[in-house]
Amino acid sequence: MIDPPQALQVDTVHTAVIRFTIPREEIQTVMGPAFGEVIQVLGSQGIAPSGPLFSYHFRMDPALFDFEVGAPVATPVQAQGRVVPAELPAGRVARTIYHGPYEGLGDAWGEFMSWIDAEGLSMGPTLWESYLTDPSSVPDPDNYQTELTKLLT
């Protein structure tokens, strides 16, 4: 389900994002169009993503998700419509890769968080998922790969 996790230091990454605070059940209806909007704005500014699309979660309570969706960029984006510049934070993180359909992400996060606890690592408040596989070019969800990253303190 997940690759062996590791703890490592990461640098700040410039991003172009749209932020949402929505009921949990709306997440699947807003993410796809938001990713399209980010990519369109980047294209209009002549900026290519410098890595995979991601979702960055400020907090995840059972009913309400407070998160951004976006793309990493080498050149900072200019705010346009709902798309604004932001950053993925530098710091110590735990990271793994989940293999499988998006519906299995909850279980993958549970397994990953258990590893973090077992290692005695202190978790920070935020986490992010980087979508390493493009579903439009990989038809079998069992072959999706999602990088899971949890900020540590």
Beta strands, then each sheet from edge to edge (+ up, - down):
strand 1: 6-10
strand 2: 13-23
strand 3: 54-60
strand 4: 64-72
strand 5: 84-88
strand 6: 91-99
strand 7: 123-131
strand 8: 145-152
sheet 1: 1+ 6- 8+ 7- 3+ 4- 2+ 5-
end
